[in-house]
Amino acid sequence: MLPDFRLRQREYLLEISRAMTARLDLASLLELTLQSAVEILSGQAGLITLRHEDGKFAPFASIGLPRQAVPLFEPLWRDLDANKKKEENSLNDIALRLALASRAAGMVLRQVVALPLEIGEDIIGYIFIFRTYGVAFSDNDQHVLSSFAHQAAIAVHNAQLYQALSAEHARLNAIIENSGDGVMIINPYRIIQTWNRALANLTGISTDDALGRPCYEVLNLRTNQGVSVCHTQCPLIRPPVDGRLFAEGMHQRADGMLISLANHYSPQKNDDSKITQVIANVRDVTHFHEAEQLKQTLLSVISHELKTPVSIIKGYAGTLAREDANWDKATLAEGLAVIEEEADRLDKQINNLLEASRLQAGGFKLRLGYLDLAQVTRLAVQNLHATTTKHTFEVDFPLDYPAVLGDYERLREVITNLIGNAIKYSPEGGIIKVNGQYDRHKKLVYLTVSDQGIGIAPTDQEHVFDRFYRVDNRLARQTPGTGLGLFLVREMVKAHGGRVWVESASGKGSVFTIELPVGLDEQWLLTDSKKITN
């Protein structure tokens, strides 16, 4: 039979071993290991060193030693080769090493026992137990510590693995959470397990609302015809022949915005080639579709709006040049007038396209000078008045309306464009009012152009200043144009440090308002000086 103290010792070792293996936090595990080892061996202090990736040992935990004194015990583990076997690291000179270390630390430590923490053939660290009195550690103490060190090594190794796994998991979570792209991870049943911040911002669906739900309910992408991509065309359910796990469709956010999303799926498989999870990379491709649509619109504009005047010019020129005809002067004058009118129209459309191109390329230039905006407006009204017999014009500017710093030709074009649109989109005639206002306190001038025409629907008002955008109504379809006029108005006004907006209602006319600073402030000049030439 085992003596009582050996039996109690063994039971204590089993209890401590169970407690150690239940802990995965390395710091608390090392603290428990040292406390238990010091207690079971009747020591007064203890120290654990662990091996770094470079193979060198360093202290990770201590008990009974002042923290500032721990580095002074470095002679105890100096030159220990972590790759040597235990018998080669016999530590015969441990007493001498302890004497050097305790003297340097100013402490009285008379006995030490040290054993390696081993996992197979690898030594992952050492455990040192100290006594302040002269009784040496017995063979039984060595045996107890050896058993203890074996259990501690396993527990420490597990804790290190868990710590490394947790760090890697945290790193991956940080990468996913802070990714610029939307990331969704789903299980084999298409239940959402991960929904990162970018995807929440992109879709307007919070992480809490997405987790634990089927992806085809949360992100139910649809085609332009309203067919559910996730239900009928999901590549995870019906893999395509080319093997590309890709889906694209429209998603309507809670705020009503419609965006186009593209999902790239990447299945993760286990050793049995079974899918354990699927990572979906989600991107907003709305701007790509808009660019493609813009390209198609441009081609349509070029093929229709430019081709029409060219065809008319060619037709009239060919007719007037016929050798078998003898045209009178009135017919010749009429034909040449049409050719000139269509040539002017073609020239204007080409200039608009060039201006839009310059704006896009950042090559927009202003030639600044102080000008009388009221006089510019009156001249524009006078020129356009001759183009209509159905409209009357009212121009009203206050006497204190100041001169503004601007580009004469650009601002004349802006005003002409707005008044021309007022004429064009009020086909039944009516009054066109052009008014000026001056805010002396804010140093801002305002110019408004209002008509009694067909008006603009609320859904179209936010887009009327976009490139190539034309309101979808019967009159707009019958009226020639490239959809660049109001785009150029907005960009020219912005180039002057101002802004433009519209207030309108269907069937009740429109009011376009321009706001311009009297003079351009210094900060604007610094940030936009590339647009200015004198």
KOLGU-686609 format. One line per field, with one value per residue (C-alpha): residue in three letters; residue number from 1; x, y, z. Coordinates in pm, 1 decimal. Layout:
N
code: (ALA|...)
pos: (NUM|...)
px: (X|...)
py: (Y|...)
pz: (Z|...)
// end
This chain:
534
code: (MET|LEU|PRO|ASP|PHE|ARG|LEU|ARG|GLN|ARG|GLU|TYR|LEU|LEU|GLU|ILE|SER|ARG|ALA|MET|THR|ALA|ARG|LEU|ASP|LEU|ALA|SER|LEU|LEU|GLU|LEU|THR|LEU|GLN|SER|ALA|VAL|GLU|ILE|LEU|SER|GLY|GLN|ALA|GLY|LEU|ILE|THR|LEU|ARG|HIS|GLU|ASP|GLY|LYS|PHE|ALA|PRO|PHE|ALA|SER|ILE|GLY|LEU|PRO|ARG|GLN|ALA|VAL|PRO|LEU|PHE|GLU|PRO|LEU|TRP|ARG|ASP|LEU|ASP|ALA|ASN|LYS|LYS|LYS|GLU|GLU|ASN|SER|LEU|ASN|ASP|ILE|ALA|LEU|ARG|LEU|ALA|LEU|ALA|SER|ARG|ALA|ALA|GLY|MET|VAL|LEU|ARG|GLN|VAL|VAL|ALA|LEU|PRO|LEU|GLU|ILE|GLY|GLU|ASP|ILE|ILE|GLY|TYR|ILE|PHE|ILE|PHE|ARG|THR|TYR|GLY|VAL|ALA|PHE|SER|ASP|ASN|ASP|GLN|HIS|VAL|LEU|SER|SER|PHE|ALA|HIS|GLN|ALA|ALA|ILE|ALA|VAL|HIS|ASN|ALA|GLN|LEU|TYR|GLN|ALA|LEU|SER|ALA|GLU|HIS|ALA|ARG|LEU|ASN|ALA|ILE|ILE|GLU|ASN|SER|GLY|ASP|GLY|VAL|MET|ILE|ILE|ASN|PRO|TYR|ARG|ILE|ILE|GLN|THR|TRP|ASN|ARG|ALA|LEU|ALA|ASN|LEU|THR|GLY|ILE|SER|THR|ASP|ASP|ALA|LEU|GLY|ARG|PRO|CYS|TYR|GLU|VAL|LEU|ASN|LEU|ARG|THR|ASN|GLN|GLY|VAL|SER|VAL|CYS|HIS|THR|GLN|CYS|PRO|LEU|ILE|ARG|PRO|PRO|VAL|ASP|GLY|ARG|LEU|PHE|ALA|GLU|GLY|MET|HIS|GLN|ARG|ALA|ASP|GLY|MET|LEU|ILE|SER|LEU|ALA|ASN|HIS|TYR|SER|PRO|GLN|LYS|ASN|ASP|ASP|SER|LYS|ILE|THR|GLN|VAL|ILE|ALA|ASN|VAL|ARG|ASP|VAL|THR|HIS|PHE|HIS|GLU|ALA|GLU|GLN|LEU|LYS|GLN|THR|LEU|LEU|SER|VAL|ILE|SER|HIS|GLU|LEU|LYS|THR|PRO|VAL|SER|ILE|ILE|LYS|GLY|TYR|ALA|GLY|THR|LEU|ALA|ARG|GLU|ASP|ALA|ASN|TRP|ASP|LYS|ALA|THR|LEU|ALA|GLU|GLY|LEU|ALA|VAL|ILE|GLU|GLU|GLU|ALA|ASP|ARG|LEU|ASP|LYS|GLN|ILE|ASN|ASN|LEU|LEU|GLU|ALA|SER|ARG|LEU|GLN|ALA|GLY|GLY|PHE|LYS|LEU|ARG|LEU|GLY|TYR|LEU|ASP|LEU|ALA|GLN|VAL|THR|ARG|LEU|ALA|VAL|GLN|ASN|LEU|HIS|ALA|THR|THR|THR|LYS|HIS|THR|PHE|GLU|VAL|ASP|PHE|PRO|LEU|ASP|TYR|PRO|ALA|VAL|LEU|GLY|ASP|TYR|GLU|ARG|LEU|ARG|GLU|VAL|ILE|THR|ASN|LEU|ILE|GLY|ASN|ALA|ILE|LYS|TYR|SER|PRO|GLU|GLY|GLY|ILE|ILE|LYS|VAL|ASN|GLY|GLN|TYR|ASP|ARG|HIS|LYS|LYS|LEU|VAL|TYR|LEU|THR|VAL|SER|ASP|GLN|GLY|ILE|GLY|ILE|ALA|PRO|THR|ASP|GLN|GLU|HIS|VAL|PHE|ASP|ARG|PHE|TYR|ARG|VAL|ASP|ASN|ARG|LEU|ALA|ARG|GLN|THR|PRO|GLY|THR|GLY|LEU|GLY|LEU|PHE|LEU|VAL|ARG|GLU|MET|VAL|LYS|ALA|HIS|GLY|GLY|ARG|VAL|TRP|VAL|GLU|SER|ALA|SER|GLY|LYS|GLY|SER|VAL|PHE|THR|ILE|GLU|LEU|PRO|VAL|GLY|LEU|ASP|GLU|GLN|TRP|LEU|LEU|THR|ASP|SER|LYS|LYS|ILE|THR|ASN)
pos: (1|2|3|4|5|6|7|8|9|10|11|12|13|14|15|16|17|18|19|20|21|22|23|24|25|26|27|28|29|30|31|32|33|34|35|36|37|38|39|40|41|42|43|44|45|46|47|48|49|50|51|52|53|54|55|56|57|58|59|60|61|62|63|64|65|66|67|68|69|70|71|72|73|74|75|76|77|78|79|80|81|82|83|84|85|86|87|88|89|90|91|92|93|94|95|96|97|98|99|100|101|102|103|104|105|106|107|108|109|110|111|112|113|114|115|116|117|118|119|120|121|122|123|124|125|126|127|128|129|130|131|132|133|134|135|136|137|138|139|140|141|142|143|144|145|146|147|148|149|150|151|152|153|154|155|156|157|158|159|160|161|162|163|164|165|166|167|168|169|170|171|172|173|174|175|176|177|178|179|180|181|182|183|184|185|186|187|188|189|190|191|192|193|194|195|196|197|198|199|200|201|202|203|204|205|206|207|208|209|210|211|212|213|214|215|216|217|218|219|220|221|222|223|224|225|226|227|228|229|230|231|232|233|234|235|236|237|238|239|240|241|242|243|244|245|246|247|248|249|250|251|252|253|254|255|256|257|258|259|260|261|262|263|264|265|266|267|268|269|270|271|272|273|274|275|276|277|278|279|280|281|282|283|284|285|286|287|288|289|290|291|292|293|294|295|296|297|298|299|300|301|302|303|304|305|306|307|308|309|310|311|312|313|314|315|316|317|318|319|320|321|322|323|324|325|326|327|328|329|330|331|332|333|334|335|336|337|338|339|340|341|342|343|344|345|346|347|348|349|350|351|352|353|354|355|356|357|358|359|360|361|362|363|364|365|366|367|368|369|370|371|372|373|374|375|376|377|378|379|380|381|382|383|384|385|386|387|388|389|390|391|392|393|394|395|396|397|398|399|400|401|402|403|404|405|406|407|408|409|410|411|412|413|414|415|416|417|418|419|420|421|422|423|424|425|426|427|428|429|430|431|432|433|434|435|436|437|438|439|440|441|442|443|444|445|446|447|448|449|450|451|452|453|454|455|456|457|458|459|460|461|462|463|464|465|466|467|468|469|470|471|472|473|474|475|476|477|478|479|480|481|482|483|484|485|486|487|488|489|490|491|492|493|494|495|496|497|498|499|500|501|502|503|504|505|506|507|508|509|510|511|512|513|514|515|516|517|518|519|520|521|522|523|524|525|526|527|528|529|530|531|532|533|534)
px: (0.0|103.9|179.8|-92.9|112.3|184.4|-183.3|-284.4|-13.0|-143.5|-502.6|-385.7|-196.1|-506.2|-719.6|-471.9|-430.8|-805.4|-813.2|-521.6|-660.6|-991.9|-820.2|-741.1|-632.7|-251.8|-189.2|-429.4|-308.2|55.4|-46.5|-239.6|52.5|303.9|82.5|13.3|376.9|508.2|244.6|292.8|673.9|669.0|856.2|855.5|885.7|848.6|917.9|806.4|985.1|845.8|1015.1|968.4|951.3|1324.1|1402.0|1504.7|1344.2|1187.0|997.8|617.9|502.2|644.6|533.9|714.7|961.0|951.2|859.1|1160.7|1393.5|1271.9|1504.2|1802.9|1735.2|1824.1|2137.5|1904.1|1779.3|2062.8|2220.0|1955.7|1905.8|1540.2|1628.1|1839.3|1697.4|1642.9|1946.8|2170.4|2032.2|2115.9|2139.4|2427.3|2535.5|2188.8|2313.3|2582.6|2333.8|2092.4|2367.6|2455.5|2093.2|1984.9|2293.4|2213.4|1851.4|1947.0|1740.3|1819.0|1721.1|1912.2|1752.6|1605.0|1455.0|1394.0|1231.4|1146.1|790.9|797.2|561.5|701.8|1063.4|1009.8|1082.7|840.2|962.7|1100.6|948.3|1165.4|1067.7|1274.7|1323.7|1467.6|1584.9|1863.0|1665.4|1734.0|1462.2|1427.4|1397.5|1028.1|1005.3|1175.5|932.5|628.9|749.1|820.4|461.2|336.3|552.7|419.0|58.7|148.1|322.8|10.8|-210.8|26.2|55.6|-323.6|-355.7|-95.0|-277.7|-605.2|-440.7|-294.4|-629.6|-812.6|-561.9|-601.3|-978.6|-971.7|-741.8|-970.7|-1276.0|-1103.2|-1015.4|-1371.9|-1534.7|-1313.1|-1312.8|-1416.8|-1630.3|-1940.6|-1871.4|-2137.3|-2061.7|-2337.7|-2357.7|-2449.2|-2817.6|-2764.2|-2815.2|-2617.6|-2334.8|-2139.5|-2256.4|-1988.7|-2014.7|-1957.9|-2245.2|-2471.8|-2391.6|-2432.0|-2769.1|-2916.0|-2972.4|-2812.3|-2601.3|-2854.2|-3134.8|-2929.7|-2763.3|-2938.9|-3171.3|-3163.3|-2964.3|-3239.7|-3476.1|-3237.2|-3067.9|-3327.4|-3169.0|-3395.9|-3357.4|-3484.2|-3800.2|-3852.5|-3753.7|-3579.5|-3216.4|-3165.6|-3458.9|-3446.0|-3087.2|-2876.7|-2544.0|-2510.6|-2825.6|-2779.7|-2405.7|-2346.5|-2161.8|-1859.5|-1828.0|-1843.9|-2032.3|-2161.9|-2496.5|-2604.2|-2929.8|-3110.0|-3163.6|-3399.5|-3284.6|-3524.8|-3478.1|-3609.9|-3275.8|-3233.1|-2877.8|-2719.2|-2516.7|-2280.8|-2211.1|-1899.6|-1928.2|-1631.8|-1724.1|-1503.9|-1479.7|-1360.8|-1139.9|-1441.2|-1502.6|-1824.3|-1908.3|-1880.9|-1948.1|-1961.4|-1797.4|-1979.1|-1802.5|-2066.7|-1995.6|-2202.2|-2184.3|-2445.9|-2189.6|-2074.5|-2430.0|-2472.6|-2152.1|-2274.8|-2611.1|-2435.0|-2230.4|-2544.2|-2713.2|-2413.8|-2420.0|-2791.6|-2736.8|-2462.9|-2658.7|-2984.4|-2934.2|-2624.0|-2733.8|-3065.9|-2925.5|-2659.8|-2932.2|-3136.9|-2832.8|-2738.3|-3095.1|-3140.5|-2790.1|-2848.3|-3187.1|-3063.9|-2765.8|-2976.3|-2882.3|-3226.7|-3398.5|-3421.8|-3498.3|-3624.3|-3460.7|-3727.4|-3685.5|-3306.4|-3322.2|-3557.2|-3337.4|-3018.8|-3187.3|-3275.7|-2918.2|-2784.4|-3029.4|-2945.3|-2572.5|-2609.1|-2799.8|-2530.6|-2259.2|-2434.7|-2471.4|-2105.3|-1999.2|-2212.5|-2048.1|-1703.1|-1788.2|-1910.0|-1590.6|-1376.6|-1565.7|-1508.3|-1136.1|-1095.0|-1002.0|-1273.0|-1141.4|-1292.8|-1198.2|-1304.9|-1409.6|-1679.6|-1994.9|-2350.3|-2564.4|-2884.9|-2758.2|-2646.8|-2997.0|-3171.7|-2956.0|-3035.3|-3410.2|-3388.8|-3221.0|-3459.9|-3772.0|-3738.1|-3771.5|-4128.1|-4458.9|-4645.0|-4448.7|-4417.0|-4118.4|-4090.2|-3742.1|-3702.2|-3375.4|-3341.7|-3147.7|-2885.9|-2816.9|-2435.4|-2185.8|-2053.7|-1714.6|-1759.2|-1694.4|-1915.6|-1952.4|-2019.0|-2282.6|-2446.6|-2469.5|-2622.3|-2892.0|-2962.4|-2997.8|-3245.7|-3459.8|-3444.7|-3569.4|-3851.5|-3962.2|-3918.8|-4113.1|-4405.2|-4539.1|-4873.3|-4697.4|-4742.6|-4528.7|-4159.2|-4026.3|-3658.8|-3594.0|-3285.6|-3238.1|-2947.3|-2868.7|-2643.6|-2558.8|-2452.4|-2298.1|-2501.4|-2704.6|-2995.3|-3140.5|-3464.7|-3624.6|-3987.1|-4236.1|-4595.7|-4510.9|-4551.1|-4342.7|-4119.3|-4232.2|-4070.7|-3901.5|-3727.2|-3619.4|-3314.7|-3188.1|-3255.1|-2897.9|-2740.4|-2557.4|-2779.1|-3084.8|-3411.3|-3753.5|-3963.2|-4272.7|-4430.5|-4303.9|-3946.0|-3946.4|-4066.4|-3821.1|-3467.3|-3182.6|-2890.4|-2974.2|-2655.0|-2796.3|-2883.8|-2575.2|-2360.7|-2564.2|-2494.5|-2123.7|-2071.7|-2251.7|-2047.9|-1729.6|-1829.2|-1869.3|-2249.1|-2534.6|-2854.9|-3179.6|-3534.2|-3878.8|-4158.8|-4474.8|-4625.1|-4848.2|-4767.3|-4446.3|-4091.2|-3871.8|-3494.8|-3281.9|-2912.3|-2717.4|-2381.1|-2133.3|-2068.3|-1693.9|-1515.9|-1373.0|-1004.3|-1057.0|-1248.5|-972.3|-713.1|-902.7|-1028.3|-759.7|-699.4|-1035.4|-946.0|-754.2|-751.0)
py: (0.0|357.2|567.5|813.7|1117.7|953.9|872.8|1229.6|1354.3|1142.5|1255.0|1614.3|1566.3|1421.8|1709.6|1970.4|1790.7|1800.7|2171.4|2247.6|2063.3|2249.3|2585.4|2729.3|3077.7|3058.0|3324.1|3176.5|2823.7|2915.1|3084.3|2771.3|2547.0|2743.2|2777.6|2403.3|2303.3|2531.9|2405.4|2034.3|2059.2|2288.1|2559.1|2933.7|3057.1|2934.4|3031.6|2905.9|2978.5|2904.5|2883.2|3156.4|3088.9|3171.0|2878.0|3089.6|3068.3|3360.6|3390.9|3377.7|3336.7|3361.9|3336.8|3451.5|3659.7|4037.5|4115.1|4339.1|4063.4|3793.9|3897.0|3856.5|3480.1|3453.1|3241.5|2954.7|2907.0|3062.1|2831.8|2563.8|2394.6|2332.4|2062.8|1855.2|1564.2|1584.6|1376.1|1602.8|1905.5|1745.9|2084.4|1962.6|2321.1|2433.0|2513.9|2743.7|2910.4|2963.5|3116.9|3364.7|3455.3|3490.9|3700.7|3931.9|3958.5|4014.7|3717.7|3411.7|3103.1|2791.7|2505.0|2465.8|2182.3|2220.7|1998.5|2052.0|2076.3|1816.8|1734.3|1423.3|1504.2|1880.6|2086.4|2378.8|2525.9|2471.5|2483.2|2595.0|2554.2|2730.2|2685.7|2943.8|2682.8|2428.5|2103.6|1960.8|1833.4|1457.5|1191.6|1177.5|1553.9|1504.5|1225.4|1431.5|1733.1|1509.4|1382.4|1731.0|1876.2|1616.8|1714.3|2084.1|2051.8|1902.3|2171.3|2452.1|2311.1|2292.9|2647.7|2769.6|2598.6|2749.9|3089.7|3065.4|2947.4|3231.4|3486.9|3354.1|3353.0|3712.2|3813.4|3657.4|3814.8|4155.0|4108.9|4007.1|4276.8|4555.3|4435.8|4694.1|4430.3|4272.8|3925.8|3667.8|3317.2|3056.1|2692.5|2402.1|2478.5|2841.2|2979.5|3299.6|3260.4|3580.1|3918.7|4187.9|4562.9|4649.6|4423.4|4574.4|4924.7|4814.8|4643.1|4841.4|4512.1|4494.0|4199.7|4111.1|4094.5|3873.3|3612.7|3277.7|3335.9|3182.0|3394.0|3368.3|3548.0|3818.6|3896.0|3788.2|3919.6|3957.1|4005.2|4318.4|4119.7|4051.0|3681.8|3562.8|3479.0|3306.1|3069.2|2988.7|3053.5|2998.2|2845.9|2658.5|2461.0|2439.0|2470.5|2609.9|2409.9|2642.8|2594.5|2969.0|3011.6|3359.3|3532.5|3885.3|4067.0|4371.4|4444.4|4707.7|4867.0|4968.1|5332.9|5245.6|5264.6|4994.4|4861.2|4584.9|4326.1|4053.7|3745.8|3534.2|3207.6|3008.6|2670.8|2535.9|2155.1|1901.3|1594.9|1403.9|1673.1|1777.2|2147.6|2280.3|2644.9|2888.9|3230.6|3484.4|3801.0|4064.6|4376.2|4670.8|4672.4|4942.3|5187.8|4930.0|4893.3|5270.2|5306.2|5046.0|5216.4|5549.8|5397.4|5266.2|5604.8|5781.1|5545.8|5609.5|5985.3|5970.3|5739.9|5935.5|6294.4|6349.5|6136.4|6318.5|6664.0|6504.1|6317.9|6636.2|6834.9|6561.8|6533.8|6907.1|6946.9|6655.6|6789.2|7143.7|7008.5|6808.3|6898.2|6820.4|7076.3|7450.5|7586.0|7936.1|8171.9|8121.0|7742.6|7774.3|8018.6|7790.3|7484.4|7668.0|7802.1|7447.0|7334.0|7623.7|7555.8|7183.9|7263.0|7495.6|7224.5|6970.7|7212.7|7271.8|6899.5|6834.8|7123.3|6982.7|6643.7|6805.3|7013.4|6703.7|6524.0|6812.8|6813.9|6442.5|6482.3|6776.5|7015.0|7271.8|7630.6|7961.9|8306.7|8521.5|8882.0|9089.7|9096.4|9228.8|8916.2|9118.1|9248.9|8899.5|8774.0|9051.6|8978.2|8603.9|8678.4|8913.2|8648.5|8369.4|8586.4|8566.8|8186.8|8180.9|8354.0|8174.3|8301.0|8630.3|8718.1|8903.4|9002.5|9158.4|9242.1|9472.8|9794.8|9681.6|9355.2|9346.4|9242.0|8886.7|8731.7|8475.9|8358.1|8556.0|8286.3|8007.1|8197.9|8320.9|7957.8|7860.0|8127.5|8058.3|7686.6|7739.0|7985.5|7761.4|7467.1|7682.9|7755.2|7396.4|7236.0|7478.1|7408.4|7575.8|7904.3|8115.7|8351.3|8283.8|8482.3|8551.5|8712.3|8814.3|8848.5|8961.3|8848.4|9124.9|8946.7|8619.5|8790.7|8564.5|8637.3|8428.8|8393.9|8204.1|8093.0|7981.5|7860.3|7738.7|7418.4|7045.7|7034.8|6757.8|6461.3|6426.7|6099.4|6275.8|6592.0|6436.9|6306.5|6594.7|6723.5|6383.9|6321.3|6202.5|6190.4|6284.6|6290.7|6001.2|6171.1|6218.5|6574.0|6483.8|6193.0|6422.2|6700.5|6661.5|6673.7|6483.2|6515.1|6713.7|7065.5|7059.6|6851.7|7129.4|7391.0|7219.3|7170.5|7527.5|7669.0|7441.5|7563.0|7914.5|7799.4|7799.7|7552.7|7498.4|7321.7|7278.1|7299.0|7155.8|6951.4|6763.2|6993.6|7301.7|7430.8|7440.9|7688.7|7658.0|7855.2|7942.5|8055.6|8226.4|8402.2|8765.3|8686.4|8353.0|8300.6|8226.4|7865.6|7788.3|7951.1|7729.1|7403.0|7474.3|7696.5|7443.8|7547.7|7915.7|8117.1|8495.2)
pz: (0.0|-58.9|250.8|338.8|231.7|-107.3|-150.9|-66.2|-299.9|-586.5|-529.1|-519.9|-845.8|-1014.0|-889.8|-1010.6|-1345.4|-1404.9|-1314.1|-1548.1|-1848.2|-1803.8|-1852.2|-2193.3|-2090.4|-2087.8|-1822.7|-1566.4|-1647.9|-1580.2|-1254.9|-1140.7|-1242.9|-1038.1|-732.7|-731.0|-790.8|-515.7|-275.3|-347.7|-313.2|-8.4|-196.4|-150.3|-510.8|-867.0|-1225.3|-1567.9|-1891.7|-2235.0|-2571.1|-2829.8|-3202.9|-3227.1|-2992.6|-2695.3|-2352.6|-2167.9|-1836.3|-1872.0|-1511.1|-1159.0|-798.3|-484.3|-690.3|-732.4|-1092.2|-1142.3|-1015.7|-1260.5|-1550.0|-1311.5|-1295.9|-1663.3|-1582.5|-1488.3|-1844.2|-2041.9|-2302.2|-2252.8|-2588.5|-2649.4|-2902.8|-2662.3|-2469.6|-2097.1|-2005.7|-2212.8|-2025.3|-1689.7|-1515.4|-1295.2|-1252.4|-1137.2|-786.8|-926.8|-1158.7|-867.8|-655.9|-932.6|-995.7|-631.9|-551.6|-846.6|-730.6|-365.7|-251.2|-37.9|-240.2|-136.4|-330.9|-676.0|-873.6|-1247.6|-1504.8|-1870.5|-2004.6|-2282.0|-2566.6|-2729.4|-2818.5|-2797.9|-2489.3|-2480.3|-2151.4|-1800.2|-1455.4|-1159.2|-790.7|-518.4|-144.2|91.8|343.0|300.4|276.0|-69.3|-296.2|-261.8|-528.8|-447.6|-504.6|-839.4|-928.1|-823.5|-1020.9|-1321.0|-1322.2|-1260.9|-1540.6|-1784.8|-1714.3|-1713.8|-2051.6|-2209.6|-2057.5|-2163.4|-2513.8|-2546.7|-2415.0|-2665.0|-2949.3|-2834.5|-2800.3|-3151.3|-3287.7|-3110.7|-3241.5|-3595.9|-3558.7|-3431.3|-3716.9|-3978.1|-3816.1|-3823.3|-4191.3|-4277.2|-4063.7|-4200.2|-4560.2|-4816.0|-4989.0|-4847.0|-4703.8|-4620.8|-4490.8|-4508.3|-4398.7|-4633.0|-4573.4|-4686.2|-4335.2|-4276.9|-4023.6|-4094.8|-4227.5|-4217.1|-4167.3|-4535.1|-4638.3|-4372.3|-4500.8|-4861.8|-4825.1|-4536.8|-4348.8|-4003.9|-3891.6|-3620.4|-3877.2|-4111.8|-3888.1|-3856.5|-4151.2|-4502.0|-4743.5|-5006.0|-4768.9|-4651.3|-4984.3|-5237.7|-5558.1|-5857.3|-6229.9|-6406.0|-6479.2|-6107.2|-6114.0|-5796.2|-5873.5|-5539.2|-5586.2|-5955.9|-6061.8|-5748.5|-5863.3|-5530.9|-5611.5|-5988.0|-6062.0|-6411.6|-6676.3|-6667.9|-6290.1|-6212.5|-5886.8|-5958.8|-5921.8|-6000.4|-5942.7|-5811.5|-5442.6|-5308.5|-4983.4|-4710.0|-4815.1|-5162.0|-5344.0|-5606.6|-5640.0|-5845.5|-5651.9|-5772.1|-5554.5|-5601.9|-5405.0|-5271.5|-5113.5|-4829.9|-4815.5|-4558.2|-4614.5|-4745.5|-5010.6|-4841.8|-4826.0|-4470.7|-4551.1|-4842.2|-4846.1|-5063.4|-5174.2|-5248.4|-5453.6|-5565.2|-5945.4|-5993.6|-6130.9|-6388.1|-6513.6|-6512.3|-6713.9|-6961.9|-6984.7|-7033.5|-7313.2|-7483.9|-7440.3|-7592.6|-7889.6|-7924.6|-7910.0|-8169.9|-8398.1|-8371.8|-8263.4|-8476.2|-8765.3|-8805.6|-8892.9|-9113.0|-9307.1|-9346.3|-9462.7|-9708.2|-9836.4|-9898.1|-10044.0|-10281.4|-10384.4|-10447.5|-10646.8|-10892.2|-11248.9|-11387.8|-11163.0|-11202.0|-10854.9|-10806.8|-10559.1|-10292.3|-10298.0|-10291.7|-10000.1|-9808.2|-9864.9|-9770.2|-9456.2|-9350.9|-9417.2|-9209.5|-8927.3|-8915.9|-8934.7|-8634.2|-8448.9|-8531.8|-8422.5|-8089.6|-8022.3|-8104.2|-7878.3|-7595.5|-7631.9|-7632.9|-7325.9|-7143.4|-7240.1|-7112.7|-6785.3|-6746.0|-6820.0|-6580.9|-6861.9|-6790.3|-6792.2|-6684.3|-6805.3|-6513.3|-6505.0|-6338.0|-6548.4|-6536.3|-6510.3|-6558.7|-6892.2|-6999.4|-6921.0|-7117.4|-7423.6|-7399.7|-7373.6|-7670.7|-7886.3|-7785.0|-7813.1|-8190.6|-8181.0|-8042.6|-8095.7|-7813.8|-7515.3|-7337.3|-7120.9|-6793.3|-6674.1|-6330.7|-6152.5|-5847.3|-5883.5|-5630.4|-5817.7|-5820.1|-6082.7|-6033.2|-6096.3|-6372.0|-6724.6|-6963.4|-7229.9|-6979.1|-6783.0|-7105.8|-7213.4|-6878.3|-6897.6|-7265.9|-7192.8|-6908.1|-7103.4|-7412.3|-7204.6|-7066.4|-7422.3|-7537.4|-7250.7|-7245.0|-7596.2|-7528.3|-7459.5|-7147.8|-6945.0|-6888.2|-6593.7|-6529.5|-6192.3|-6000.7|-5623.4|-5408.5|-5052.0|-4923.1|-4597.6|-4759.2|-5063.9|-5293.4|-5605.6|-5732.9|-6082.0|-6140.5|-6467.4|-6436.6|-6697.9|-6720.7|-6905.6|-6854.8|-6535.4|-6403.9|-6194.8|-5847.6|-5949.7|-6238.4|-6057.0|-5889.3|-6224.6|-6466.4|-6416.8|-6496.1|-6821.3|-7107.9|-6881.5|-7046.5|-6882.4|-7009.8|-7147.2|-7488.9|-7537.6|-7441.8|-7686.1|-7964.6|-7880.5|-8016.2|-7765.8|-7617.6|-7248.4|-7188.3|-7150.4|-6781.3|-6704.3|-6853.1|-6663.5|-6332.2|-6400.1|-6520.6|-6217.1|-5986.9|-6156.9|-6048.2|-5686.7|-5708.4|-5727.4|-5925.1|-5842.1|-5970.1|-5810.8|-6016.6|-6035.4|-6329.5|-6534.9|-6325.4|-6477.6|-6343.9|-6157.5|-6203.4|-5957.1|-5980.3|-5674.8|-5733.0|-5504.9|-5588.3|-5574.3|-5543.6|-5195.1|-5137.6|-5029.4|-5350.0|-5553.8|-5382.4|-5439.4|-5791.8|-5936.9|-6217.2|-6364.0|-6384.4|-6639.3|-6656.4)
// end
